[in-house]
Amino acid sequence: MDWRLIPYLNTDGITQMAIDQWLFDQCHHNNHPPTLRFYTWTPAAISLGRNQLTWPQHWQDLTWQGSPIDLVRRPTGGRAVLHEGDLTYGLTLLHPHRNRRQAYEDLCQFLIQGWRELGINLHFGEPRRNYAQKASCFATATNADLVLDNGCKLIGSAQAWQGQTVLQHGSMRLNPSPTLAEQVFGESTNLPEKDTTLLQQPEEAIISALIEAAKTCFEATFTCEPLSPKELAAIKQVKATPIENHIAGN
């Protein structure tokens, strides 16, 4: 199967979520092949899960390194994620069935394999009863998340479905700021220890290892193709729909 690989992109959170939503919709309507992409968020942002209805009032007024922190809505579920010092991956594709647990196991294999090549062992977390009570996605792990051998959560993932089309994206915490995490959540939210092996991995090497793992796990070839001006114009229309992509706090 031939997939599209969209080159790494660093931009604001509202645009990133509009891209994921557009790719999701296009794939669902058979207008687009399966897609893999990697991206980061500038300025720093907090993304809220699709069904997350409440969050602290002070999140509307946060700043980091002289810029306001964006507050945006993801098209996927889960709790809030602070995007600073992280690398995000995104997948859109048709999946043969809608067993979400099985889908997570299938789609996360390229993450496990790619990080193993970089010297980091990951495995699925365990379900926690208090997950919904936590504001932060990274405050606890579920069986859809990938944790280090010490139990610390490195990758949090979330899904959205349209029929058999799935959007799965997730945050890989590479070098998050404990100061900002405490400012946002009032606690460090179980930040990864400053593992030397982890910190020595440049983003380019991580992305390269994960792409190679994806080729094997999905039995796919990848064609690298940036978003075209026409596609960016269509994505801009998604971005302009505030109810789907960004919200005011409550």
Protein Blocks (a to p, Z undefined) as FASTA:
>chain_A
ZZdddddddddfklmmmmmmmmmmmmmnopaccdddddddddddddddfklmbdcfklmm
gceehiacdddddfbecdddddehiacdddddddfbfcfklmmmmmmmmmmmmmmmnopa
cddddddfklmmpmblklpccfkbccdfkopafbdcddddehjbccddddddfbbcfklm
mmmnopaklpacddfklmmpcfklmmmmmmmmmmmmnopacddddddfklmmmmmmmmmm
mklmoccdZZ
